[in-house]
């Protein structure tokens, strides 16, 4: 498949370890100017701090936040910056037996436009069994995590930088270049326990 550029946009992948599994989520950030090595490093260090402060306290204490990898999507062989320094690794804050690694809270990244090309998702796994009750999450966990992600995105929006949803396809066909749309809201999609089968451990 041919490379699809996304101009002046960075992909920041958050890396976690949980029950011997690697868990990742990606946040996209666009800025006005071409991306430099300093931009990648700044986004990585900022994201580590924001995620550790806002999201990790809501995850199982058996979840470890171990790194952030930021890539320039403007060109095929774009710059990459990997951050694993202080304060990493950071453990989650919720005690108790771990839930299966496939259990996740799904939060929806909304924009001011309708359609699949203008929505994103984060699957927040690495939870404790104390946070679930049968098929439902306890209390207001999805809302708490949606609020935590909102705080992260607000913290990343500095200068001309803005967190965005990226679309590389339309009607199943590749676009000449990726389309970015600013994220305007974060919502908890459901209070039911969601599952990602691809995160089930190998037999």
C-alpha positions as CSV (number, residue, x, y, z in Angstrom):
1,X,0.0,0.0,0.0
2,X,1.4,3.4,-1.0
3,X,2.3,5.8,1.8
4,X,-0.3,8.5,2.5
5,X,1.3,11.7,3.9
6,X,-0.4,13.8,6.6
7,X,1.2,17.2,6.4
8,X,2.6,18.8,9.6
9,X,1.1,16.1,11.7
10,X,2.7,13.9,14.4
11,X,1.5,10.5,15.6
12,X,2.2,10.0,19.3
13,X,1.9,6.3,20.4
14,X,1.5,5.6,24.1
15,X,3.1,2.3,25.2
16,X,1.9,0.3,28.2
17,X,2.7,-3.1,29.6
18,X,-0.1,-5.2,31.3
19,X,-0.2,-8.9,32.1
20,X,2.8,-9.5,29.7
21,X,0.9,-7.7,26.9
22,X,1.9,-4.6,25.1
23,X,-1.0,-2.1,25.0
24,X,-0.9,1.0,22.7
25,X,-3.0,4.0,21.8
26,X,-2.2,6.8,19.3
27,X,-2.9,10.5,19.5
28,X,-2.4,12.8,16.5
29,X,-1.2,16.4,16.7
30,X,-1.2,18.9,13.9
31,X,0.7,22.2,13.8
32,X,1.1,25.0,11.3
33,X,4.8,24.6,10.6
34,X,7.0,21.7,9.3
35,X,7.9,19.4,12.1
36,X,11.4,19.5,13.7
37,X,13.2,17.1,16.1
38,X,12.5,19.7,18.9
39,X,8.8,19.4,18.2
40,X,8.8,15.6,18.5
41,X,10.7,15.8,21.8
42,X,8.5,18.4,23.2
43,X,5.3,16.5,22.4
44,X,6.8,13.3,23.8
45,X,7.8,14.8,27.1
46,X,4.6,16.8,27.5
47,X,2.5,13.7,26.7
48,X,4.4,11.6,29.3
49,X,3.6,14.2,32.0
50,X,0.0,14.7,31.0
51,X,-0.8,11.0,30.7
52,X,1.0,10.1,34.0
53,X,-1.0,12.8,35.9
54,X,-4.4,12.3,34.4
55,X,-4.9,8.7,33.0
56,X,-2.6,6.4,34.9
57,X,-4.3,7.0,38.3
58,X,-7.5,5.5,36.8
59,X,-5.8,2.3,35.6
60,X,-4.7,-0.9,37.4
61,X,-1.6,-0.8,39.5
62,X,-0.4,-3.7,37.4
63,X,-0.3,-1.5,34.3
64,X,3.0,0.2,33.5
65,X,3.3,3.2,31.2
66,X,6.7,2.7,29.7
67,X,7.1,4.9,26.7
68,X,6.0,7.3,24.0
69,X,7.0,7.1,20.3
70,X,6.4,10.2,18.2
71,X,6.6,10.2,14.4
72,X,6.4,12.9,11.7
73,X,3.7,11.7,9.2
74,X,4.5,14.3,6.6
75,X,6.9,12.1,4.7
76,X,7.3,8.3,4.4
77,X,10.6,8.2,6.3
78,X,9.8,10.9,8.7
79,X,11.6,11.7,11.9
80,X,10.9,9.5,15.0
81,X,11.5,10.3,18.6
82,X,11.2,7.6,21.4
83,X,10.9,8.7,25.0
84,X,11.5,6.3,27.9
85,X,13.1,8.7,30.4
86,X,11.9,10.1,33.7
87,X,9.3,9.8,35.2
88,X,8.8,6.5,33.3
89,X,7.9,3.8,34.0
90,X,4.7,4.9,35.8
91,X,2.3,2.4,37.3
92,X,-1.5,2.7,37.5
93,X,-3.2,3.7,40.8
94,X,-6.0,1.2,41.2
95,X,-5.3,-1.9,43.4
96,X,-7.0,-5.3,43.1
97,X,-6.8,-8.3,40.8
98,X,-6.3,-7.3,37.2
99,X,-9.2,-7.6,34.7
100,X,-8.4,-9.5,31.4
101,X,-6.2,-7.5,29.0
102,X,-9.0,-7.5,26.5
103,X,-11.3,-5.4,28.7
104,X,-11.2,-1.7,27.8
105,X,-13.1,1.5,28.3
106,X,-13.8,3.0,24.9
107,X,-13.7,6.8,24.6
108,X,-14.8,8.6,21.4
109,X,-12.9,11.5,20.0
110,X,-15.4,13.9,18.4
111,X,-15.0,16.7,15.9
112,X,-17.5,19.2,14.6
113,X,-18.2,17.0,11.5
114,X,-20.3,13.9,11.1
115,X,-19.1,10.6,9.6
116,X,-16.6,7.9,10.2
117,X,-13.8,10.0,8.8
118,X,-14.2,12.5,11.5
119,X,-14.3,10.4,14.6
120,X,-11.6,8.6,16.6
121,X,-11.4,6.1,19.4
122,X,-9.1,5.2,22.3
123,X,-9.3,1.8,23.9
124,X,-8.2,2.2,27.5
125,X,-7.3,-1.2,28.8
126,X,-5.2,-2.3,31.8
127,X,-8.0,-2.1,34.4
128,X,-8.7,-3.7,37.8
129,X,-11.5,-6.2,38.5
130,X,-12.6,-3.8,41.2
131,X,-13.6,-1.4,38.4
132,X,-16.2,-3.7,36.9
133,X,-19.4,-5.3,38.1
134,X,-20.5,-8.1,35.7
135,X,-21.1,-6.5,32.3
136,X,-20.8,-2.9,33.5
137,X,-18.0,-0.6,34.7
138,X,-18.4,0.5,38.3
139,X,-19.5,4.1,39.1
140,X,-18.6,6.7,36.5
141,X,-15.3,5.1,35.3
142,X,-16.0,5.8,31.6
143,X,-16.7,9.5,32.3
144,X,-13.7,9.8,34.6
145,X,-11.4,8.4,31.8
146,X,-13.1,10.6,29.2
147,X,-12.4,13.6,31.4
148,X,-8.8,12.5,31.9
149,X,-8.2,12.2,28.1
150,X,-9.8,15.7,27.7
151,X,-7.2,17.1,30.1
152,X,-4.4,15.4,28.1
153,X,-5.7,16.9,24.8
154,X,-6.1,20.4,26.3
155,X,-2.5,20.2,27.6
156,X,-1.2,19.3,24.2
157,X,-3.0,22.2,22.5
158,X,-0.3,24.9,22.7
159,X,0.6,27.5,20.1
160,X,-0.5,26.3,16.7
161,X,-0.7,22.7,17.8
162,X,-4.1,21.0,18.0
163,X,-5.0,17.3,18.6
164,X,-6.8,15.9,15.6
165,X,-8.6,13.0,14.0
166,X,-6.8,11.7,10.9
167,X,-8.5,10.2,7.9
168,X,-6.5,8.5,5.2
169,X,-9.3,6.8,3.3
170,X,-12.7,7.9,1.9
171,X,-15.3,5.3,0.7
172,X,-12.5,2.6,1.2
173,X,-10.2,4.4,-1.2
174,X,-6.9,6.0,-0.2
175,X,-6.8,9.8,-0.1
176,X,-3.9,11.7,-1.9
177,X,-3.0,13.0,1.6
178,X,-4.5,12.6,5.0
179,X,-7.3,14.9,6.2
180,X,-7.0,16.2,9.8
181,X,-9.9,17.6,11.8
182,X,-9.5,19.1,15.3
183,X,-11.0,17.2,18.2
184,X,-13.7,19.2,19.9
185,X,-15.0,16.8,22.6
186,X,-14.2,13.4,24.2
187,X,-17.1,11.2,25.2
188,X,-17.5,7.9,27.0
189,X,-19.2,5.6,24.4
190,X,-20.7,3.1,26.8
191,X,-20.9,2.0,30.4
192,X,-20.8,-1.7,29.3
193,X,-17.5,-3.6,29.5
194,X,-16.0,-3.5,26.0
195,X,-13.5,-6.1,24.7
196,X,-10.7,-6.2,22.1
197,X,-10.1,-9.8,21.0
198,X,-6.7,-8.9,19.5
199,X,-5.5,-8.1,23.1
200,X,-6.3,-11.6,24.3
201,X,-3.0,-13.4,25.2
202,X,-1.7,-16.0,22.8
203,X,-2.3,-19.6,23.9
